Amino acid sequence: MRKDLTMLMDLYELTMANGIFNSDMRDTVTYFDMFFRRVPDEGGFAIMAGLEQLIDYFNNLHFSDDDIKYLESLNLFTADFLEYLRNFKFECDVWAVPEGTPIFPMEPIVTVKGPAMQAFMVETMVLLTINHQSLIATKANRIVTAAQGRVVMEFGARRAHGYDAAHYGARAAIIGGCTGTSCVKSAQEFAVPASGTMAHSWVQLYPDEYTAFKTYAEQYPDSCTLLVDTYNVLKSGIPNAIKVFDEVLKPLGKRPVGIRIDSGDITYLTRKVRKMLDEAGYSDCKIVVSNSLDEYLIRDMIMQGAKTDSFGVGERLITASSEAVFGGVYKLAAVEKDGVITPKIKISENIAKITIPGVKIPWRLFDNETGKAIADVITLNYEKIDDSKPYEIFDPVHTWKRKTVENFTAQKLQIKLFENGKQIYTSPSVKEISKYRKAQVENLWDEVKRFEKPHTYYVDLSEDLWNQRYELLNKHNIKGV
């Protein structure tokens, strides 16, 4: 699925790079942070995803002869700059929060350090890659949480916004907790289970429903799951399914895997279907449901007593339809010239858009007794949180709200992916990332995981970082923020 993505960037990234190349800022080193300002769906946390594809992008940055010819035709760039692009070599350091980690607003989840020209040019792909997969992984995690331990399968390829969205959306859904995908390409590449049986068109193709079911059972006696809602679930679909189970599978010593319902009042139907299957001797036959599901519908179905064993979730997962934008941004945090680092801040009348300046490290503090995450703290890069002694945290807005934490462990959130343009980190498998995600989410308090009005998880600033930000705000005559 990998394509040449070097030119997938906004034009201003190249015009700025050209301007830097031809100015006295050419040797300036920059530090950029990617972060997001709010969790989708008003949730309590998001899930980090997309690093493997970002690593692949960085490793394959190059400008072809055709790229150079096109850029030359725009009459925007100097010959020397185009020659620089012709011989382009990625030279940045990159840090990021590992995939599967719960992440929170305002903390740096990706940091890029390198020549200003290069750091400018990767903005679009950093945002595109992390925004998309983090959005889908976050949505998937909400849906899986709602399912309360029942299997959730990703069924969304046909409704995704293009084939890359289908392919990498399936990857992100697995990271978020889905057990499999209907997309064969994704299952193959990411070594996860492929799931799926038949469509309504299979049932319609045959003279009658019974013949359609019988033919399928004969072809797939070891994995027989029948779609029972083409005509009438209770009067036709289930009676015909039971008849086929009795006449085809039972003589072979086989058991049905399941039935699937894709329409109607699913909660009501699953209760009736469960009783019919049990009375026929098929209490082990699973009930799979689909049909425009999301976390709220799944939660309500379970509360209302639906007898379902697994869910196939498509369009509302793969498009994150309730809130289809993750909203991550990529902002300059500091510049370094002649060995001197100068913090940079972006100021806005909208307080939420004021950035956190400087070269930073995000930390997570864990309570040693409960194992639960207490808060995140962002420090300047020279600071170390000593977890052998008490540490005071405070609300960065309402600074009088302070708390001293003791008996805790402080962990840096970011890992280094690239050093001087060379990859030094290998991504785990998608299954390993999903397992890691599950363990990390379990470290959050249940109050943070609520769907409605979750408890606010605090991302605090160290005293030094808070003071640096306040000084820069004062310098620009912005007081009281």
Secondary structure by P-SEA (a helix, b strand, c coil): ccccccccccaaaaaaaaaaaacccccbbbbbbbbbccccccccbbbbccaaaaaaaaacccccaaaaaaaaaaccccaaaaaaaaacccbbbbbbcccccccccccccbbbbccaaaaaaaaaaaaaaaaaaaaaaaaaaaaaaaacccbbbbccccccccaaaaaaaaaaaaaacccccccaaaaaaaccbbbbcccaaaaaacccaaaaaaaaaaacccccccccccccccccaaaaaaaaaacccccccccccbbbbcccaaaaaaaaaaaaaaaaccccbbbbbbccccaaaaaaaaaacccccbbbbcccccccccccccbbbbbbcccccccbbbbbbbbccccccccccccbbbbbbbccccccccbbbbbcccccccccbbbbbbccccccbbbbbccbbbbbcccccccccccccccccaaaaaaaaaaaaaacccccccccccccccccccaaaaaaaaaaaaaaccccc
